[in-house]
Amino acid sequence: MATGIGTLLETIPDDNLPIKHLLIVTPKASVSTIDAYQALRAPALTSTIADSILSSSRADEIFGFPEPPTLHNDFEAVIFEAEPEIEQVKKALDQAGASGSLLAGSGSSVFGIFENEFSQARAARELQAEIGWRIFPAVTISRQEYLQALGPCGVPLSRTKNNI
């Protein structure tokens, strides 16, 4: 977990977190990152006095996988207003059975969370009817799988707060 301005890093336990099946959907519409931040007009999203820059997305004290009521992205309001098609993606994911959905970063992709591969595949088939939407199925992985995939370049990421 990164706190402050993103320079204080702390390892978060990920033991026994269930695998989640995701659909990432990128519509035809797009918004530049510069335009997204200008439209947000929020005070600095990262500051030296912030407890955690991800506090509104954190589901519990051990930072388990966020459940739908805690999924939040400040960009959604401004991005959905600027590009209604992106909001349509979020609504389509929810209607297709996602247990939660969220704008990824400053957009334009949106991801939906599905409990199993069957519901993920069913939703992907439903969303393929939308012309121009690119659909990417994915699954969550453990920290160990992530570090193994990184290979030698992942060694610095495996350090904890106490041994940096």
Backbone as JSON Lines, residues from 0, in Angstrom:
{"i":0,"aa":"M","n":[0.86,-1.17,0.0],"ca":[0.0,0.0,0.0],"c":[0.9,1.23,0.0]}
{"i":1,"aa":"A","n":[0.59,2.15,-0.88],"ca":[1.35,3.39,-0.94],"c":[0.61,4.47,-0.16]}
{"i":2,"aa":"T","n":[1.35,5.21,0.67],"ca":[0.75,6.32,1.42],"c":[1.56,7.57,1.18]}
{"i":3,"aa":"G","n":[1.06,8.66,1.75],"ca":[1.72,9.95,1.53],"c":[1.63,10.32,0.07]}
{"i":4,"aa":"I","n":[2.75,10.61,-0.53],"ca":[2.77,10.96,-1.95],"c":[3.17,9.74,-2.78]}
{"i":5,"aa":"G","n":[2.98,8.57,-2.22],"ca":[3.27,7.33,-2.93],"c":[4.66,6.79,-2.69]}
{"i":6,"aa":"T","n":[5.38,7.39,-1.76],"ca":[6.75,6.96,-1.5],"c":[6.88,6.05,-0.29]}
{"i":7,"aa":"L","n":[5.86,5.99,0.55],"ca":[5.89,5.1,1.71],"c":[5.15,3.82,1.33]}
{"i":8,"aa":"L","n":[5.88,2.73,1.2],"ca":[5.31,1.48,0.74],"c":[5.27,0.46,1.86]}
{"i":9,"aa":"E","n":[4.15,-0.23,1.95],"ca":[3.98,-1.25,2.98],"c":[3.37,-2.49,2.34]}
{"i":10,"aa":"T","n":[3.91,-3.65,2.67],"ca":[3.39,-4.9,2.15],"c":[2.01,-5.17,2.74]}
{"i":11,"aa":"I","n":[1.1,-5.63,1.91],"ca":[-0.26,-5.94,2.35],"c":[-0.45,-7.44,2.2]}
{"i":12,"aa":"P","n":[-0.92,-8.13,3.22],"ca":[-1.12,-9.57,3.11],"c":[-2.15,-9.9,2.03]}
{"i":13,"aa":"D","n":[-1.84,-10.91,1.22],"ca":[-2.82,-11.32,0.21],"c":[-3.13,-12.8,0.3]}
{"i":14,"aa":"D","n":[-2.82,-13.42,1.44],"ca":[-3.08,-14.84,1.63],"c":[-4.57,-15.13,1.54]}
{"i":15,"aa":"N","n":[-4.89,-16.15,0.82],"ca":[-6.25,-16.68,0.74],"c":[-7.28,-15.73,0.14]}
{"i":16,"aa":"L","n":[-6.85,-14.74,-0.64],"ca":[-7.84,-13.91,-1.32],"c":[-8.4,-14.72,-2.48]}
{"i":17,"aa":"P","n":[-9.72,-14.71,-2.65],"ca":[-10.3,-15.51,-3.73],"c":[-9.96,-14.94,-5.11]}
{"i":18,"aa":"I","n":[-9.83,-15.84,-6.08],"ca":[-9.61,-15.41,-7.46],"c":[-10.89,-14.73,-7.94]}
{"i":19,"aa":"K","n":[-10.74,-13.6,-8.59],"ca":[-11.89,-12.91,-9.18],"c":[-11.68,-12.9,-10.69]}
{"i":20,"aa":"H","n":[-12.76,-13.03,-11.41],"ca":[-12.73,-12.99,-12.86],"c":[-13.19,-11.6,-13.29]}
{"i":21,"aa":"L","n":[-12.41,-10.98,-14.13],"ca":[-12.67,-9.6,-14.54],"c":[-12.93,-9.53,-16.04]}
{"i":22,"aa":"L","n":[-13.7,-8.54,-16.42],"ca":[-13.8,-8.14,-17.82],"c":[-13.38,-6.69,-17.87]}
{"i":23,"aa":"I","n":[-12.44,-6.4,-18.74],"ca":[-12.02,-5.02,-18.97],"c":[-12.58,-4.65,-20.33]}
{"i":24,"aa":"V","n":[-13.35,-3.57,-20.36],"ca":[-14.0,-3.16,-21.61],"c":[-13.53,-1.75,-21.96]}
{"i":25,"aa":"T","n":[-13.05,-1.62,-23.19],"ca":[-12.6,-0.33,-23.69],"c":[-13.52,0.07,-24.84]}
{"i":26,"aa":"P","n":[-14.3,1.13,-24.66],"ca":[-15.23,1.57,-25.73],"c":[-14.5,2.39,-26.79]}
{"i":27,"aa":"K","n":[-15.26,2.8,-27.78],"ca":[-14.69,3.67,-28.83],"c":[-14.31,5.03,-28.25]}
{"i":28,"aa":"A","n":[-15.08,5.51,-27.32],"ca":[-14.83,6.83,-26.73],"c":[-13.53,6.84,-25.95]}
{"i":29,"aa":"S","n":[-12.9,8.0,-25.92],"ca":[-11.67,8.12,-25.12],"c":[-11.57,9.53,-24.55]}
{"i":30,"aa":"V","n":[-10.8,9.63,-23.48],"ca":[-10.56,10.91,-22.82],"c":[-9.07,10.97,-22.53]}
{"i":31,"aa":"S","n":[-8.44,12.09,-22.87],"ca":[-7.02,12.2,-22.57],"c":[-6.83,12.37,-21.06]}
{"i":32,"aa":"T","n":[-5.72,11.88,-20.55],"ca":[-5.43,11.98,-19.12],"c":[-5.35,13.44,-18.69]}
{"i":33,"aa":"I","n":[-4.75,14.28,-19.51],"ca":[-4.65,15.71,-19.19],"c":[-6.04,16.31,-19.04]}
{"i":34,"aa":"D","n":[-6.93,16.02,-20.0],"ca":[-8.29,16.55,-19.93],"c":[-9.04,16.02,-18.7]}
{"i":35,"aa":"A","n":[-8.8,14.76,-18.37],"ca":[-9.47,14.16,-17.21],"c":[-9.06,14.88,-15.92]}
{"i":36,"aa":"Y","n":[-7.78,15.13,-15.74],"ca":[-7.32,15.81,-14.52],"c":[-7.8,17.26,-14.49]}
{"i":37,"aa":"Q","n":[-7.83,17.91,-15.64],"ca":[-8.32,19.29,-15.67],"c":[-9.8,19.35,-15.33]}
{"i":38,"aa":"A","n":[-10.56,18.39,-15.81],"ca":[-12.0,18.36,-15.54],"c":[-12.28,18.03,-14.08]}
{"i":39,"aa":"L","n":[-11.42,17.25,-13.45],"ca":[-11.64,16.86,-12.07],"c":[-11.59,18.05,-11.13]}
{"i":40,"aa":"R","n":[-10.68,18.97,-11.38],"ca":[-10.55,20.19,-10.57],"c":[-10.55,19.9,-9.07]}
{"i":41,"aa":"A","n":[-9.89,18.83,-8.7],"ca":[-9.82,18.46,-7.29],"c":[-8.49,18.92,-6.72]}
{"i":42,"aa":"P","n":[-8.44,19.12,-5.41],"ca":[-7.14,19.39,-4.81],"c":[-6.23,18.21,-5.1]}
{"i":43,"aa":"A","n":[-4.98,18.36,-4.88],"ca":[-4.03,17.31,-5.2],"c":[-4.55,15.96,-4.7]}
{"i":44,"aa":"L","n":[-4.57,14.97,-5.6],"ca":[-5.04,13.65,-5.22],"c":[-4.02,12.94,-4.33]}
{"i":45,"aa":"T","n":[-2.79,13.36,-4.42],"ca":[-1.73,12.79,-3.61],"c":[-1.1,13.92,-2.82]}
{"i":46,"aa":"S","n":[-1.03,13.76,-1.52],"ca":[-0.44,14.8,-0.7],"c":[0.38,14.19,0.43]}
{"i":47,"aa":"T","n":[1.2,14.99,1.02],"ca":[2.04,14.49,2.11],"c":[1.25,14.3,3.39]}
{"i":48,"aa":"I","n":[0.04,14.84,3.49],"ca":[-0.75,14.69,4.71],"c":[-1.82,13.61,4.59]}
{"i":49,"aa":"A","n":[-1.98,13.01,3.4],"ca":[-3.0,11.99,3.21],"c":[-2.64,10.72,3.94]}
{"i":50,"aa":"D","n":[-3.62,10.09,4.58],"ca":[-3.4,8.81,5.25],"c":[-3.1,7.74,4.21]}
{"i":51,"aa":"S","n":[-3.91,7.68,3.19],"ca":[-3.73,6.7,2.13],"c":[-4.42,7.23,0.89]}
{"i":52,"aa":"I","n":[-3.72,7.21,-0.24],"ca":[-4.35,7.71,-1.46],"c":[-5.39,6.73,-1.97]}
{"i":53,"aa":"L","n":[-5.44,5.53,-1.4],"ca":[-6.43,4.56,-1.82],"c":[-7.48,4.31,-0.74]}
{"i":54,"aa":"S","n":[-7.59,5.2,0.21],"ca":[-8.48,4.94,1.34],"c":[-9.92,4.73,0.91]}
{"i":55,"aa":"S","n":[-10.4,5.4,-0.12],"ca":[-11.79,5.24,-0.52],"c":[-12.02,3.95,-1.28]}
{"i":56,"aa":"S","n":[-10.96,3.28,-1.73],"ca":[-11.11,2.01,-2.43],"c":[-10.83,0.83,-1.54]}
{"i":57,"aa":"R","n":[-10.38,1.06,-0.32],"ca":[-9.98,-0.02,0.57],"c":[-11.21,-0.65,1.21]}
{"i":58,"aa":"A","n":[-11.32,-1.96,1.09],"ca":[-12.51,-2.64,1.6],"c":[-12.42,-2.96,3.08]}
{"i":59,"aa":"D","n":[-11.22,-3.23,3.58],"ca":[-11.08,-3.57,4.98],"c":[-9.65,-3.33,5.41]}
{"i":60,"aa":"E","n":[-9.37,-3.6,6.68],"ca":[-8.06,-3.3,7.24],"c":[-6.91,-4.07,6.59]}
{"i":61,"aa":"I","n":[-7.19,-5.22,6.03],"ca":[-6.1,-5.96,5.39],"c":[-6.07,-5.74,3.89]}
{"i":62,"aa":"F","n":[-6.85,-4.78,3.42],"ca":[-6.85,-4.42,2.0],"c":[-7.21,-5.61,1.13]}
{"i":63,"aa":"G","n":[-8.29,-6.3,1.52],"ca":[-8.79,-7.39,0.69],"c":[-9.33,-6.84,-0.61]}
{"i":64,"aa":"F","n":[-9.73,-7.73,-1.49],"ca":[-10.24,-7.28,-2.79],"c":[-11.49,-6.45,-2.57]}
{"i":65,"aa":"P","n":[-11.57,-5.25,-3.15],"ca":[-12.72,-4.38,-2.89],"c":[-14.05,-5.01,-3.29]}
{"i":66,"aa":"E","n":[-15.02,-4.9,-2.45],"ca":[-16.37,-5.35,-2.77],"c":[-17.13,-4.16,-3.34]}
{"i":67,"aa":"P","n":[-18.18,-4.38,-4.08],"ca":[-18.87,-3.31,-4.8],"c":[-19.2,-2.05,-4.02]}
{"i":68,"aa":"P","n":[-19.69,-2.1,-2.77],"ca":[-20.03,-0.85,-2.1],"c":[-18.83,0.08,-1.89]}
{"i":69,"aa":"T","n":[-17.61,-0.44,-1.89],"ca":[-16.46,0.4,-1.62],"c":[-15.72,0.81,-2.89]}
{"i":70,"aa":"L","n":[-16.13,0.33,-4.05],"ca":[-15.46,0.71,-5.28],"c":[-15.78,2.17,-5.59]}
{"i":71,"aa":"H","n":[-14.74,2.96,-5.77],"ca":[-14.94,4.38,-6.0],"c":[-13.79,4.94,-6.83]}
{"i":72,"aa":"N","n":[-14.13,5.78,-7.79],"ca":[-13.13,6.47,-8.58],"c":[-13.65,7.89,-8.8]}
{"i":73,"aa":"D","n":[-12.93,8.89,-8.29],"ca":[-13.35,10.29,-8.41],"c":[-13.53,10.73,-9.86]}
{"i":74,"aa":"F","n":[-12.84,10.07,-10.77],"ca":[-12.92,10.47,-12.17],"c":[-14.26,10.13,-12.82]}
{"i":75,"aa":"E","n":[-15.0,9.17,-12.25],"ca":[-16.22,8.73,-12.92],"c":[-17.18,9.87,-13.23]}
{"i":76,"aa":"A","n":[-17.42,10.76,-12.3],"ca":[-18.39,11.84,-12.53],"c":[-18.01,12.69,-13.74]}
{"i":77,"aa":"V","n":[-16.75,13.09,-13.82],"ca":[-16.36,13.98,-14.91],"c":[-16.2,13.23,-16.23]}
{"i":78,"aa":"I","n":[-15.71,12.0,-16.18],"ca":[-15.52,11.22,-17.4],"c":[-16.86,10.82,-18.0]}
{"i":79,"aa":"F","n":[-17.79,10.39,-17.16],"ca":[-19.11,10.0,-17.65],"c":[-19.85,11.19,-18.27]}
{"i":80,"aa":"E","n":[-19.63,12.36,-17.72],"ca":[-20.26,13.56,-18.29],"c":[-19.63,13.9,-19.64]}
{"i":81,"aa":"A","n":[-18.33,13.78,-19.73],"ca":[-17.62,14.11,-20.98],"c":[-17.88,13.08,-22.08]}
{"i":82,"aa":"E","n":[-17.95,11.8,-21.7],"ca":[-18.11,10.71,-22.66],"c":[-19.16,9.72,-22.15]}
{"i":83,"aa":"P","n":[-20.44,9.95,-22.44],"ca":[-21.51,9.08,-21.94],"c":[-21.35,7.61,-22.33]}
{"i":84,"aa":"E","n":[-20.65,7.33,-23.43],"ca":[-20.46,5.93,-23.83],"c":[-19.67,5.16,-22.77]}
{"i":85,"aa":"I","n":[-18.76,5.84,-22.07],"ca":[-17.98,5.16,-21.03],"c":[-18.89,4.78,-19.86]}
{"i":86,"aa":"E","n":[-19.82,5.65,-19.51],"ca":[-20.79,5.31,-18.48],"c":[-21.68,4.15,-18.95]}
{"i":87,"aa":"Q","n":[-21.99,4.12,-20.23],"ca":[-22.79,3.04,-20.79],"c":[-22.07,1.69,-20.6]}
{"i":88,"aa":"V","n":[-20.75,1.68,-20.71],"ca":[-19.98,0.46,-20.48],"c":[-20.18,-0.01,-19.04]}
{"i":89,"aa":"K","n":[-20.05,0.9,-18.09],"ca":[-20.22,0.54,-16.68],"c":[-21.61,-0.05,-16.44]}
{"i":90,"aa":"K","n":[-22.63,0.59,-16.97],"ca":[-24.0,0.1,-16.8],"c":[-24.18,-1.27,-17.46]}
{"i":91,"aa":"A","n":[-23.56,-1.46,-18.63],"ca":[-23.67,-2.74,-19.33],"c":[-23.0,-3.86,-18.54]}
{"i":92,"aa":"L","n":[-21.86,-3.57,-17.93],"ca":[-21.19,-4.58,-17.09],"c":[-22.06,-4.96,-15.91]}
{"i":93,"aa":"D","n":[-22.66,-3.97,-15.26],"ca":[-23.54,-4.23,-14.13],"c":[-24.75,-5.06,-14.56]}
{"i":94,"aa":"Q","n":[-25.35,-4.7,-15.69],"ca":[-26.52,-5.43,-16.19],"c":[-26.16,-6.85,-16.63]}
{"i":95,"aa":"A","n":[-24.89,-7.05,-17.02],"ca":[-24.44,-8.37,-17.45],"c":[-24.06,-9.26,-16.27]}
{"i":96,"aa":"G","n":[-24.23,-8.76,-15.04],"ca":[-24.02,-9.58,-13.87],"c":[-22.77,-9.31,-13.06]}
{"i":97,"aa":"A","n":[-22.06,-8.24,-13.35],"ca":[-20.87,-7.92,-12.55],"c":[-21.3,-7.63,-11.11]}
{"i":98,"aa":"S","n":[-20.51,-8.11,-10.17],"ca":[-20.81,-7.81,-8.76],"c":[-20.36,-6.4,-8.41]}
{"i":99,"aa":"G","n":[-19.59,-5.8,-9.28],"ca":[-19.14,-4.42,-9.14],"c":[-18.4,-4.03,-10.4]}
{"i":100,"aa":"S","n":[-18.34,-2.74,-10.66],"ca":[-17.62,-2.25,-11.84],"c":[-17.03,-0.89,-11.49]}
{"i":101,"aa":"L","n":[-15.99,-0.5,-12.23],"ca":[-15.31,0.75,-11.92],"c":[-14.52,1.23,-13.12]}
{"i":102,"aa":"L","n":[-14.51,2.53,-13.29],"ca":[-13.65,3.15,-14.29],"c":[-12.21,2.85,-13.89]}
{"i":103,"aa":"A","n":[-11.4,2.45,-14.84],"ca":[-9.99,2.16,-14.57],"c":[-9.17,3.44,-14.75]}
{"i":104,"aa":"G","n":[-8.55,3.89,-13.67],"ca":[-7.73,5.1,-13.73],"c":[-8.55,6.29,-14.16]}
{"i":105,"aa":"S","n":[-8.05,7.04,-15.13],"ca":[-8.78,8.2,-15.65],"c":[-9.55,7.83,-16.91]}
{"i":106,"aa":"G","n":[-9.68,6.56,-17.2],"ca":[-10.47,6.08,-18.33],"c":[-9.6,5.81,-19.54]}
{"i":107,"aa":"S","n":[-10.16,5.32,-20.55],"ca":[-11.56,5.11,-20.82],"c":[-12.05,3.69,-20.57]}
{"i":108,"aa":"S","n":[-11.17,2.79,-20.15],"ca":[-11.59,1.42,-19.86],"c":[-12.35,1.35,-18.54]}
{"i":109,"aa":"V","n":[-13.25,0.36,-18.48],"ca":[-14.02,0.08,-17.28],"c":[-13.87,-1.42,-17.02]}
{"i":110,"aa":"F","n":[-13.73,-1.81,-15.76],"ca":[-13.66,-3.24,-15.47],"c":[-14.85,-3.67,-14.64]}
{"i":111,"aa":"G","n":[-15.26,-4.92,-14.85],"ca":[-16.32,-5.53,-14.06],"c":[-15.76,-6.74,-13.35]}
{"i":112,"aa":"I","n":[-16.29,-7.02,-12.16],"ca":[-15.82,-8.13,-11.33],"c":[-16.89,-9.23,-11.36]}
{"i":113,"aa":"F","n":[-16.44,-10.45,-11.67],"ca":[-17.35,-11.58,-11.76],"c":[-16.88,-12.69,-10.83]}
{"i":114,"aa":"E","n":[-17.83,-13.42,-10.26],"ca":[-17.52,-14.43,-9.26],"c":[-16.87,-15.68,-9.84]}
{"i":115,"aa":"N","n":[-17.16,-15.98,-11.11],"ca":[-16.6,-17.2,-11.69],"c":[-16.42,-17.04,-13.2]}
{"i":116,"aa":"E","n":[-15.75,-18.01,-13.77],"ca":[-15.44,-17.97,-15.2],"c":[-16.7,-18.04,-16.05]}
{"i":117,"aa":"F","n":[-17.7,-18.79,-15.59],"ca":[-18.95,-18.92,-16.33],"c":[-19.65,-17.57,-16.47]}
{"i":118,"aa":"S","n":[-19.8,-16.85,-15.38],"ca":[-20.49,-15.54,-15.44],"c":[-19.66,-14.53,-16.23]}
{"i":119,"aa":"Q","n":[-18.35,-14.62,-16.14],"ca":[-17.47,-13.75,-16.92],"c":[-17.67,-14.01,-18.42]}
{"i":120,"aa":"A","n":[-17.67,-15.29,-18.82],"ca":[-17.83,-15.64,-20.24],"c":[-19.2,-15.24,-20.77]}
{"i":121,"aa":"R","n":[-20.24,-15.46,-19.94],"ca":[-21.59,-15.07,-20.35],"c":[-21.67,-13.56,-20.58]}
{"i":122,"aa":"A","n":[-21.08,-12.78,-19.69],"ca":[-21.1,-11.33,-19.84],"c":[-20.31,-10.91,-21.07]}
{"i":123,"aa":"A","n":[-19.19,-11.55,-21.33],"ca":[-18.39,-11.21,-22.51],"c":[-19.2,-11.44,-23.78]}
{"i":124,"aa":"R","n":[-19.94,-12.54,-23.83],"ca":[-20.79,-12.81,-25.01],"c":[-21.84,-11.72,-25.18]}
{"i":125,"aa":"E","n":[-22.46,-11.31,-24.07],"ca":[-23.5,-10.26,-24.14],"c":[-22.91,-8.93,-24.64]}
{"i":126,"aa":"L","n":[-21.73,-8.58,-24.14],"ca":[-21.13,-7.29,-24.48],"c":[-20.54,-7.25,-25.88]}
{"i":127,"aa":"Q","n":[-20.29,-8.41,-26.48],"ca":[-19.74,-8.44,-27.83],"c":[-20.7,-7.83,-28.85]}
{"i":128,"aa":"A","n":[-21.96,-7.69,-28.51],"ca":[-22.95,-7.1,-29.42],"c":[-22.68,-5.6,-29.64]}
{"i":129,"aa":"E","n":[-21.96,-4.98,-28.73],"ca":[-21.66,-3.55,-28.85],"c":[-20.51,-3.34,-29.84]}
{"i":130,"aa":"I","n":[-20.8,-2.69,-30.92],"ca":[-19.81,-2.47,-31.97],"c":[-18.72,-1.51,-31.49]}
{"i":131,"aa":"G","n":[-17.48,-1.94,-31.68],"ca":[-16.35,-1.1,-31.35],"c":[-15.82,-1.25,-29.93]}
{"i":132,"aa":"W","n":[-16.52,-2.01,-29.08],"ca":[-16.03,-2.21,-27.73],"c":[-15.02,-3.36,-27.75]}
{"i":133,"aa":"R","n":[-13.86,-3.12,-27.16],"ca":[-12.86,-4.18,-27.03],"c":[-13.0,-4.78,-25.63]}
{"i":134,"aa":"I","n":[-13.05,-6.11,-25.57],"ca":[-13.32,-6.82,-24.33],"c":[-12.15,-7.73,-24.01]}
{"i":135,"aa":"F","n":[-11.63,-7.59,-22.79],"ca":[-10.47,-8.34,-22.36],"c":[-10.8,-9.1,-21.07]}
{"i":136,"aa":"P","n":[-10.89,-10.43,-21.12],"ca":[-11.08,-11.19,-19.88],"c":[-9.76,-11.28,-19.12]}
{"i":137,"aa":"A","n":[-9.85,-11.29,-17.8],"ca":[-8.65,-11.37,-16.96],"c":[-9.04,-12.03,-15.64]}
{"i":138,"aa":"V","n":[-8.03,-12.47,-14.89],"ca":[-8.25,-12.99,-13.54],"c":[-7.23,-12.35,-12.62]}
{"i":139,"aa":"T","n":[-7.59,-12.26,-11.35],"ca":[-6.65,-11.74,-10.37],"c":[-5.61,-12.83,-10.08]}
{"i":140,"aa":"I","n":[-4.44,-12.39,-9.66],"ca":[-3.38,-13.33,-9.3],"c":[-2.83,-12.95,-7.93]}
{"i":141,"aa":"S","n":[-2.13,-13.88,-7.32],"ca":[-1.54,-13.61,-6.01],"c":[-0.28,-12.77,-6.19]}
{"i":142,"aa":"R","n":[0.19,-12.2,-5.11],"ca":[1.44,-11.43,-5.15],"c":[2.59,-12.33,-5.62]}
{"i":143,"aa":"Q","n":[2.62,-13.57,-5.14],"ca":[3.69,-14.49,-5.52],"c":[3.68,-14.75,-7.03]}
{"i":144,"aa":"E","n":[2.5,-14.97,-7.6],"ca":[2.41,-15.18,-9.05],"c":[2.87,-13.93,-9.81]}
{"i":145,"aa":"Y","n":[2.53,-12.77,-9.3],"ca":[2.93,-11.51,-9.92],"c":[4.45,-11.37,-9.91]}
{"i":146,"aa":"L","n":[5.06,-11.61,-8.76],"ca":[6.52,-11.49,-8.66],"c":[7.23,-12.51,-9.53]}
{"i":147,"aa":"Q","n":[6.68,-13.73,-9.62],"ca":[7.27,-14.74,-10.49],"c":[7.2,-14.31,-11.95]}
{"i":148,"aa":"A","n":[6.08,-13.71,-12.35],"ca":[5.93,-13.25,-13.73],"c":[6.9,-12.12,-14.06]}
{"i":149,"aa":"L","n":[7.23,-11.3,-13.07],"ca":[8.18,-10.21,-13.28],"c":[9.61,-10.72,-13.44]}
{"i":150,"aa":"G","n":[9.89,-11.88,-12.88],"ca":[11.24,-12.43,-12.95],"c":[12.21,-11.58,-12.15]}
{"i":151,"aa":"P","n":[13.47,-11.46,-12.61],"ca":[14.49,-10.73,-11.85],"c":[14.15,-9.27,-11.57]}
{"i":152,"aa":"C","n":[13.38,-8.64,-12.45],"ca":[13.06,-7.23,-12.2],"c":[12.07,-7.07,-11.06]}
{"i":153,"aa":"G","n":[11.45,-8.15,-10.58],"ca":[10.5,-8.07,-9.47],"c":[11.13,-8.11,-8.1]}
{"i":154,"aa":"V","n":[12.43,-8.37,-8.02],"ca":[13.1,-8.48,-6.72],"c":[12.93,-7.23,-5.87]}
{"i":155,"aa":"P","n":[13.13,-6.01,-6.41],"ca":[12.94,-4.82,-5.56],"c":[11.52,-4.7,-5.01]}
{"i":156,"aa":"L","n":[10.53,-5.21,-5.73],"ca":[9.14,-5.11,-5.28],"c":[8.83,-6.07,-4.15]}
{"i":157,"aa":"S","n":[9.65,-7.09,-3.96],"ca":[9.36,-8.07,-2.93],"c":[9.88,-7.65,-1.56]}
{"i":158,"aa":"R","n":[10.56,-6.53,-1.47],"ca":[11.05,-6.03,-0.2],"c":[9.9,-5.5,0.64]}
{"i":159,"aa":"T","n":[10.02,-5.6,1.94],"ca":[8.98,-5.05,2.82],"c":[9.48,-3.74,3.4]}
{"i":160,"aa":"K","n":[8.6,-3.06,4.08],"ca":[8.9,-1.78,4.7],"c":[10.11,-1.88,5.64]}
{"i":161,"aa":"N","n":[10.23,-3.0,6.31],"ca":[11.29,-3.16,7.31],"c":[12.66,-3.44,6.72]}
{"i":162,"aa":"N","n":[12.73,-3.94,5.49],"ca":[14.05,-4.27,4.96],"c":[14.42,-3.46,3.72]}
{"i":163,"aa":"I","n":[13.78,-2.33,3.5],"ca":[14.11,-1.46,2.36],"c":[15.38,-0.69,2.68]}
